C-alpha cells in the first residue's frame, strides 16, 4: 500500500534549507525513493483541541509503501542530511501515513 511521508516545520535559515534541499533531492526523490506530492510555505492549520498549530512549511512525499518511506528516511545518506534540515528549521511533525 502506498505511503506518504509528511514533514511540517518553520524555516529559520532559508539559505541553509536551500542547501539541504539541493543535497536531499536525489536521496528523497527518484525511482528507488519517493515522489513529491506537495511542498508549500502556505500551510493552513486547523488547530484542534487547543493544541498549537504546526509550522508554515509542509512537504509531502509519496512512496511505494511505508517500509520504503522509513528505509529512505532512516538511510545513512538521508541521516547525514537531516541534521542540516533540523538546523535550518523548527520541526513540528514528521510522520508516515498509509495512502489510498
N, C-alpha and C positions, 0 to 999 in steps of 0.2 A: 504494500500500500504506500503511495507517495506520502512524503512528509515535508513539512515546512519548518525551516529554521528561522525564528523571528528574533531580531535584535532591536532593542529600543534604548536610546541614550540621548543625552545632551552633549553637544560639541563644545569643548573648551579651548581647543587648539586646532583651528581649521587646517593650517599648513601641515601639521603633524598627521592629522587624519587623512589628508590628501596623499601623503607619502605612504601611509598604511594601505590605503585603497589601491594604489598602484602596485604595491607588493602583494596584497592579498587576493586581487582579482584572479590571477592564474591558479591560485590554490583553491579558491572557493567556487569558481565557475569553470565549466568545461565538461567534456564528455564523461570524465570519471568523477565529476563533482556535481555542483548544483546549477540551477538556472535562476537568474534574477527575476523575481516577480514584481518587487517594488523596492524603491529606495527614495525616500522623501524626507524633507525637513519641514513638512507641513502636517505632521501628525495631529489629529483631532482626538482629544481624550474625552471619554465619558466616565468621569470618576464615579465609582460606586462605593457605597458603604463608608464614606468619609476617608477612604484611603487616598494618599497622594497620587496624583496623576503621574504618568511616565514622562520620558524625555520628548524632545521635539523631533528627533530623527528616528525613523524606523526603516529597517531593511528586512525584506522577506525573500528567502531563497527556497526553491523547491528542489527536493532530492528524490531519487527513486524510492527510498524507504527511510525509516528512522535510523536504521543501522548505518546507512551510508552517510546521513547527516551527522550522526555522532562521530563516525570514523573520521570524517573531514574536519569537524570542529576540534576533535581531540588529537589530530595528527601532529607529529613533531613539527612539520612545516608550518602549520597554522599556529600552533602554540608559541612559536618564536615570534610571530607577527602580532599575536593577541595582545601582548604587553604594550605595543605601540598604540593599538586602539584604546586600551584601557587608560593609557597616559594622556590621550587626546580627548577623552570623553568622561562624562559622569554616567556610568551604565545603570540602567533601570531593570531591563529584562533580557534574558537570553533563554529561549525555550524551543523545543522541538514538539510539533503537534502533527497528528495524522491529517492528511488532506484527502479530499474526495476525488 
